[in-house]
């Protein structure tokens, strides 16, 4: 588990963000703001959420398994294939 720190330029500070809620194994919730397009593994690590990501976020191992709600059809329709 590691964290990284990034700096932004003034142009990058206006990027749109969305709230992301991570639910830990003990069922505590951590809600953070993430820029649209940012990798969720990077968001977790930047906010000290323990999410393994053994393959480094290359979608090869599923250790950073994320579960999305199924009661929002608009969410599923908006995702690229």
ABEGO torsion letter per residue (X at the ends): XBBBBBBBBAAAAABBBBBBBBBBAAGBBBBBBBBBGBBAAAAAAAAGBBBAGAAGGAGAAGAABBBBBAABAAAAAABBX
